[in-house]
Amino acid sequence: MMNENDLDSEKVLRPIDHFYTTQVSICIAALGRMRSAELADKNIILRAIMCDMPDCGICADPTAEDYGVDFWVDRAEYVNDLSFNLYVTQAEENVL
């Protein structure tokens, strides 16, 4: 049974999911025409939350401060109408 907090969380996540899907679709469409894009000179940084499964259990709340790893985006490459690959290089500590 869902409680009110679950419904509120779902309501908040829905527009975030829509935004994410829209951005990925835009990237795929552009890469579909270009096939690949060199991005190393664009200074694009991604932050990934990386932790081992025991650290990211059911009740875990991994934070960027504890588990964040920054990456420079080097290149993007079209795969198909649903996905693309990003090639990255790990950034130096405290880049942001």
ZIMO-V995792 format. One record per residue. N is the residue number from 0. RES is the residue in one letter. PHI is phi in whole degrees, -180 to 180 (none if undefined). PSI is psi as a letter, one per 20 degrees, with the letter a starting at -180 (* if undefined). Layout:
N:RES:PHI:PSI  N:RES:PHI:PSI
This chain:
0:M:none:p  1:M:-82:q  2:N:-103:r  3:E:-62:h  4:N:-64:h  5:D:-62:g  6:L:-66:h  7:D:-64:g  8:S:-63:g  9:E:-64:h  10:K:-64:h  11:V:-72:g  12:L:-73:h  13:R:-58:g  14:P:-68:h  15:I:-66:g  16:D:-62:g  17:H:-63:g  18:F:-60:g  19:Y:-59:g  20:T:-61:g  21:T:-64:g  22:Q:-64:g  23:V:-64:g  24:S:-62:h  25:I:-63:g  26:C:-63:g  27:I:-63:g  28:A:-63:g  29:A:-65:g  30:L:-70:h  31:G:-61:h  32:R:-82:h  33:M:-88:h  34:R:76:g  35:S:-157:r  36:A:-142:p  37:E:-81:p  38:L:-124:j  39:A:-58:h  40:D:-85:j  41:K:-92:i  42:N:56:l  43:I:-92:p  44:I:-117:p  45:L:-113:q  46:R:-115:p  47:A:-106:q  48:I:-93:o  49:M:-124:p  50:C:-153:q  51:D:-67:q  52:M:-52:g  53:P:-60:h  54:D:-79:h  55:C:-114:l  56:G:-71:a  57:I:-55:g  58:C:-97:j  59:A:-74:q  60:D:-134:m  61:P:-64:p  62:T:-109:q  63:A:-62:h  64:E:-66:h  65:D:-89:h  66:Y:-125:j  67:G:-74:p  68:V:-129:p  69:D:-94:q  70:F:-134:p  71:W:-84:p  72:V:-86:p  73:D:-94:g  74:R:-158:q  75:A:-121:q  76:E:-138:p  77:Y:-66:p  78:V:-111:g  79:N:-162:a  80:D:-69:i  81:L:-117:i  82:S:-156:r  83:F:-147:q  84:N:-102:q  85:L:-113:p  86:Y:-107:p  87:V:-132:r  88:T:-127:p  89:Q:-63:p  90:A:-81:r  91:E:-66:q  92:E:-61:q  93:N:56:k  94:V:-72:h  95:L:-100:*
